[in-house]
């Protein structure tokens, strides 16, 4: 058996037709057959734009999956107990042992975060991270520094997925690939364009792994291209020195 993982920026469920439809997101995830799914731009009671839905809980319930959530932005409505959030989500066919959310800039320079999850696959401990990095190159480099500091001494197999807002071959890409392997690059397929979903011409979404993981294949999941402004990126992985 192999591990199938997928990263998908769902744009709070808003598709290329301007409609918010989480059922399309569910259809894409279900069609992928992925074991672990990274989601970016997920609303949780955020605003009218997503009908104040707890999107990660709704999607997880529809798919009967375990889930974790890491807000990048949190607002408390004055005079009430209402909390509205926007950030990263994680779905898993396997139990989640622990989760922690790291805010890159807690004092509010920009709402970005790193969701850290401990889980297991067939008795093997795994560390999974979900993130969505800044559009600002300087800030993005600082965020990558934070990530590499988190994983540089990690002995477990590591998978990091998300929207990195960078292109392959750039300084930011070279910075992270000093520590982790780009699944597309290692599978010898080169960049796989994920944005925009209708006529993709850029790769913004990535799956990175450490030296304990072998990349078997990488592909785009174009089951419902209208579901978001990004296309999902899927990889089939295998733990080295393990036979599933």
N, C-alpha and C positions, 0 to 999 in steps of 0.2 A: 504493500500500500504506500501511497505517496500523499504528501500534504499539498492541498490546493488552497492558495491564498489569493485574495483580490483586494484592490484598493479602488475606491470610487468616491469622487467628489459629487455629492448629490444635489448641491445648490438648493438646499432646503426643500427638495422635491419639485422645484420649478423646472419644467422642461423647456425645450426650445420653442414650443408653441405658446409659452407664457402661462401655462396652466400648472398648478401645484397638484401633483397626483402621486401619492406614496405607493399606490398599487403598482405603478410602473416600476418604481424602485424595487419593490418586493419581487416582481416578475424577473427583473434583471439578476438579482441575487440568487433567486431560486434556480434560474436557468444556468448560472455559472457552476453550480455544484461545489462552490468553495467551502472549505472547512473553517477558515478564518477570513473575516471581511473587515477592512478598514473603511470608515466613512468620514468624509469631511463636510463641513458646512451643514451641520445637523442642528436643528432648532429644538429647544425644549421649553415649551410654554412661552416662546420668545415674543411673538407679536401676531397681529392680524394676518400678516403675509402668509403664515403657515397655520392659521386658525388656532393659535395657541396650543398646538398639539405637542405632546411629548413624543417626538418623532422616533427616537431610538427605541423607546418602550413599545410603541405601536408596531414598528417593523419587526422587532424581536418576537413579539407575540404572534404576528401573522406567520412567521417562519419557524416558530417554536425553537428559537435559538437563545443561548445565554448572551448577555450584553453588558457592556461597560460604557461609561460616558465621561468625557473630560471637557468641561467648559473652558472656552477661551475668553468669553465675555459673560459676566453675571451682573444682572441688574435687580435690585430690590425695589419694588414699587413703594413709594413713600406713603406712610399711613396704613400699610397692609403687610401681610406676610407673604405676598406673592413674590416669587423668584423667577426671573426669566433668563434663559441661557442660550448660548450659541457656541458650538465647538465641534469636537471630534467624537466619533462613536466607534464601537468595536462589537462585532457579532462573532459568536463561536458555537460550533457544534459540540464543543467539549467544555466542561466546567471551568470557570475562571477562579483561580485560587486567591489572587489578590490584585488590586489595582490602585494606582496612585496617579494623580494629575499634577504635572509640573507647569506652572505659568512661567513663560519666558521672561515677561516683564510685569511682575505683579503690580507695579505702581502705575500701569496704564499707558505706557508708550504705544503699545499696540496689542490688540487682543489675539494672542497666539499661545498655543500650549502644546505639551507633549504628554500623551496618555501612555502610561506604562502598565503592562499586564503580565502577570505570571500565570501560565497555564501548562497543560500537559497534553502530549499526543502519544497514544499507545505506550504510556509509562515513561516517556521521555520529557523532562522538564524543558520548557521553552520560555523565552522572554520575547514579548511582542510589544512594539511601540507604534503609536499612531500619531501623526503630526500634520500640520498645515503651516508652512513657513511664510515669512513676510515677502511682500513684493519689493521691499527696499533692500538692495544688495548689501549694504553695510549691516543692517539689522539681521538679514538672513545669515551672513557669515557668523555673527555672534550666536545665533541660534544653533548653527551647525557645531560651533565650539562646545556649546552646552551638551548637545547630543553625543558628540564624540567622547566628551569627558565621562558621560554616563556609561558608555558601552566599551571603552578601551580595555578594561580589565575584566570584562564579563566572561565567565567560563562556560555559560550555557549557550546553546544555539540562539541566535538573535535574528529577528525579522523586524524591519522598520518599513512602514508603508505610509503613503500619503501624498498630498499635493505639495511639492517643494518649490513651485514657482521659479524654476530654473531650467535651463536647457543643458543637454549633455555636452560635455567638453568644456564647459565654462569653469571659472576659478572655483565657484561653489561646488560644482560637481567633482572636480579634482580633489577638493578638500575632504569631502565625505568618502570618496573612493580610495583614499589612503588608508581607511579603516574598515570599510565595508565593500561588498561586491554589488554592483548594479546588475540586477537580474537580466535585464535586456542585453547589456553589454556582455555578460558572461555566457548567455545563451547564443551569442554570436548572431543576433538579429539586429543589433544596432538600436538606434532610437525607435520607439514605437509611439506614434503621434496620438495624443489623447485629447487635444484641445484645438479648436472647438469641436464639439461632437459631430456636427453636420459635415464639415469639411476640415478634418483635423490637419494641422500643419505644425504643431509644436508638441513636444513631450514635456508636460509639467508634473505628471504623476509617476511615482517610482516605487519599486520594491527593492529594498537593500537587505542583504543577509551577511552574516559573518562567516568565518572560515569553516564552521562546523556544518554548513549546509551546501548541498549541491543543487544547482538549478537545472532542472530537466527540460522545461519549456516555458515560453512566455507567449501570451496572446492578448488581443483585445476582445472584449465581450461586447459585440455590437448587436445584441439581441433586440434592444429597444433604443435606438440612437437618440430619440427625442426625449428620453427620460430626464436628462440633465444637460448642462452645457459641457460636461466632460464625459469621455468614454471610460469605462472601467478597464483596469489593467489586471490581468490574472497571470499567476505563475504556478507551475507545478514544481514542488521542491522535494528533496530527499535528504534526510539526515545522514551525514557521512559516518561510516563505520557502524551503521545500523541497518538491519535488514527488516523491512516491514512485511 
